[in-house]
Amino acid sequence: MDYRHGIPLRLISPSSIRGVRLKKAIGKERIVGGVVFSSNEVVEPGIVENLSPDRNRLLVGECDDRNSERIAQLRAALNEAKLDSPPISDIREAIWSKLLTNMSLSVLCLLTGLTARGVRNDAAFTDVIPRLLNEANEIAQHYIPEVKRVTRSGPAPNHKPSLLQDYELGRAMEIDVLVKAPSAFAHAAGLSTPSLDLIAALAIQKAREKGLYAG
C-alpha cells in the first residue's frame, strides 16, 4: 500500500489534505507533538464542560524525542496550570496509546449511544472490549513496539467521546483517522482484526446514513 506522510493515500480526506499543506508551510522545527487526555463536552456554542477535572493530561514532546528547553518550559507552564504534563520518552508511543482507546471504546460508544462508562459497565461488552483492545494493541505494537498495553484503573469517565458527540450534533466525524486508518495499518501489516473490522464497517455505515461521511 502506498503511503504519504504516514497516511494511506486512499484515506486522505479534505481535512488531512489541509494538514499536509500546513506541514509543508510550517518547518518541522516549529512543530511540537502532543496528545491530550481530557473528557469534555460542548454544552452550547462557545461553552465546553470539562468532565475530568482531576484527570486532565497533555503530553508534549519534540518530533525526534530529544530533550529541549522549549519542551521543558511548555511542560512547566502546563503543570502550573494544573494540566498534568509529565516527561515522556516517545511522543509517537503516547499518541498510539490514546489511539488504542479511540479505535475501540470510542467506536463502541458511537454504535451504542452510551457514554464510556456505560459501555465499560455493560455486561454485554465484558468479553468484547478485551478482544478489541487485543487487536488494537497488535496493530500499535507492530509499528511502535514500545507501545504499552492499555490498562484501566478506576471508573471510566461518564461522558460521550467526541466521535459520538460529533454524530449527535451533525458535525464532520473523524471516520478516516479513528476508524479507517487503523484498519489500513492492520491490513498493510498483514494482521487479522475481525472485531475492529466489524465495528469499523458499522460505524462507517452509521455515519453515511446521517450524511456525515461520504468515503
C-alpha positions in Angstrom: 0.0 0.0 0.0 1.3 3.4 -0.9 1.6 5.9 2.0 2.2 9.7 2.1 3.1 11.4 5.4 2.1 8.2 7.2 -1.4 8.3 5.8 -2.6 5.7 3.3 -3.3 7.6 0.0 -6.8 6.2 -0.4 -7.7 7.6 3.0 -6.6 11.2 2.5 -9.6 13.3 3.2 -10.1 17.1 2.7 -9.1 17.7 6.3 -5.9 15.6 6.1 -5.0 17.3 2.8 -5.1 20.6 4.6 -2.9 19.0 7.2 -0.3 18.0 4.5 -0.4 21.6 3.1 0.1 23.0 6.6 3.0 20.7 7.3 4.7 21.9 4.1 4.1 25.6 5.1 5.5 25.2 8.6 9.0 24.0 9.2 9.5 20.8 11.3 11.5 22.8 13.8 8.3 24.7 14.7 6.2 21.6 15.3 5.6 20.1 18.8 3.9 16.7 19.1 1.1 16.4 21.6 -1.7 14.1 22.8 -4.4 15.2 25.2 -6.3 13.0 27.7 -9.3 15.0 28.8 -13.1 14.4 28.9 -15.1 17.4 27.6 -18.5 18.1 26.1 -19.8 21.1 24.2 -23.0 22.1 26.1 -23.7 25.1 23.9 -21.8 27.2 21.3 -18.7 28.6 23.0 -19.3 26.7 26.2 -17.3 23.5 26.9 -17.8 21.5 30.2 -14.8 19.6 31.4 -15.9 16.2 32.9 -12.5 15.1 34.2 -11.2 17.9 36.4 -8.8 15.6 38.2 -7.7 13.6 35.1 -6.7 16.1 32.5 -3.3 15.4 30.9 -1.5 16.9 27.9 1.7 15.1 26.9 4.1 17.0 24.7 7.4 16.2 23.0 9.7 17.1 20.1 9.1 15.2 16.9 12.5 13.5 17.3 12.0 13.0 21.1 15.1 15.0 22.0 15.1 17.0 25.2 14.8 20.7 24.6 14.4 23.9 26.6 11.1 24.8 24.9 9.5 21.5 25.8 10.7 21.8 29.4 9.2 25.3 29.5 5.9 24.2 27.9 5.6 21.3 30.4 6.3 23.6 33.3 3.6 26.0 32.1 1.0 23.2 31.7 1.8 21.8 35.1 1.5 25.2 36.7 -2.0 25.5 35.1 -2.9 22.2 36.7 -2.8 20.3 33.4 -0.7 17.3 34.1 2.2 17.1 31.6 4.9 14.5 32.8 8.1 13.8 30.8 7.8 11.2 28.1 10.4 9.4 26.1 8.5 8.7 22.9 5.7 11.1 21.6 4.6 8.6 19.0 4.1 5.9 21.6 2.0 8.3 23.6 -0.2 9.1 20.5 -0.6 5.4 19.7 -1.6 4.6 23.3 -4.5 7.0 23.1 -5.5 5.8 19.6 -5.9 2.3 21.1 -8.9 3.5 23.1 -10.3 5.7 20.3 -10.3 2.9 17.7 -12.1 0.6 20.1 -14.1 2.0 23.0 -15.0 5.3 21.3 -16.4 3.5 18.3 -18.5 1.3 20.6 -19.9 4.4 22.2 -20.8 5.7 18.7 -22.6 2.5 17.8 -24.5 2.2 21.1 -25.0 5.9 22.1 -23.6 5.1 25.5 -21.0 7.0 27.5 -17.6 5.5 28.0 -18.7 4.4 31.5 -21.9 3.0 30.1 -20.1 0.8 27.6 -17.5 -0.3 30.2 -20.2 -1.2 32.7 -22.4 -3.1 30.3 -22.1 -6.8 30.8 -22.8 -7.4 27.1 -19.3 -6.0 26.3 -17.4 -7.8 29.0 -15.7 -10.1 26.5 -15.9 -7.8 23.5 -13.8 -4.9 24.8 -10.7 -7.1 25.6 -10.9 -8.6 22.1 -11.0 -5.1 20.6 -8.1 -3.9 22.7 -6.0 -7.0 21.9 -6.4 -6.3 18.2 -5.7 -2.6 18.7 -2.6 -3.4 20.7 -1.3 -5.8 18.0 -1.6 -3.1 15.4 0.2 -0.5 17.5 3.0 -2.8 18.6 3.7 -3.8 15.0 4.6 -0.2 14.2 5.8 1.0 17.7 7.0 -2.0 19.7 7.3 0.2 22.8 3.6 0.9 23.0 2.2 -0.2 26.4 -0.9 -2.4 26.5 -3.9 -0.4 27.6 -4.8 -0.8 31.2 -7.6 1.0 33.1 -7.9 1.7 36.8 -11.0 3.3 38.4 -14.3 4.0 36.7 -14.4 5.2 33.1 -15.4 8.8 32.6 -19.1 9.2 32.3 -19.0 11.2 29.1 -19.6 10.8 25.4 -16.4 10.6 23.3 -16.0 13.3 20.6 -16.9 10.8 17.9 -20.4 10.3 19.4 -20.8 14.0 20.2 -20.0 14.9 16.5 -22.5 12.3 15.3 -25.3 13.6 17.5 -24.6 17.2 16.7 -24.3 16.5 12.9 -20.7 17.6 12.7 -17.9 16.2 10.5 -16.7 12.9 12.0 -13.2 11.6 12.4 -14.0 8.4 10.5 -10.8 8.4 8.4 -8.5 8.9 11.3 -10.1 6.8 14.0 -11.8 4.1 12.0 -10.4 3.6 8.5 -6.7 4.4 9.1 -6.2 1.8 11.9 -7.8 -0.8 9.6 -5.5 0.2 6.8 -2.4 -0.1 9.0 -3.6 -3.5 10.1 -4.1 -4.7 6.5 -0.7 -3.3 5.5 1.0 -5.3 8.2 -0.9 -8.4 7.3 -2.7 -8.5 10.7 -6.2 -10.0 11.2 -8.5 -7.7 13.1 -12.0 -9.1 12.6 -13.6 -7.4 15.6 -12.2 -4.0 14.7 -13.1 -4.5 11.0 -16.7 -5.3 12.1 -17.2 -2.2 14.3 -15.5 0.0 11.7 -17.9 -1.1 8.9 -20.9 -0.4 11.3 -19.5 3.0 12.2 -18.9 4.0 8.6 -22.5 2.9 7.6 -23.9 4.8 10.6 -22.1 8.0 9.6 -23.1 7.6 6.0 -26.8 7.2 6.8 -26.8 10.5 8.5 -24.9 12.2 5.7 -21.8 12.8 7.8 -19.4 10.7 5.8 -19.1 10.2 2.1 -15.9 8.0 1.9 
